[in-house]
Amino acid sequence: MDIVSHALWANLIFKESPIAQRSAVIVLSIMPDFVSFSTITVKKFINRTMSFHRPIASAIPAQVIKLYNATHSLIIWVAIFLLLKIMGLSLLTLAFMGWGLHILLDIFTHTAHYFPTPIFWPLSKFHFSGISWSNKWFMAFNYGVLAFMYLVFYF
């Protein structure tokens, strides 16, 4: 799913949370993609080779794929979530729910052909081949549902 959608869904789902906590959830809901793709984005920006087209999979550096796998794994997320819970960091635990929401949304909005979400990485490369979030009809549906939900809950 695109970063804007992740932020909008997190804001909607955690709408009852105080604004400071909700803001932290929203920030953490975009972190898996930000952490994974920021290095390549900065490099393209500096080299003035930025484009808004999907990069060719073979041109993506190995470290980006490794970061993507780590940041999109439910195994890694659960381990960190439990660690935060054990340490008694309840505010951070709530905010970290945004990261988990990101992974759950991506499981169903990525295909096996391009950045599948590695649910059980590093134990397994298993992934679910869902609907591509960049598909035009899915984007229209996603933003249509978001617009409807925001009208219902905020206006």
Beta strands, then each sheet from edge to edge (+ up, - down):
end
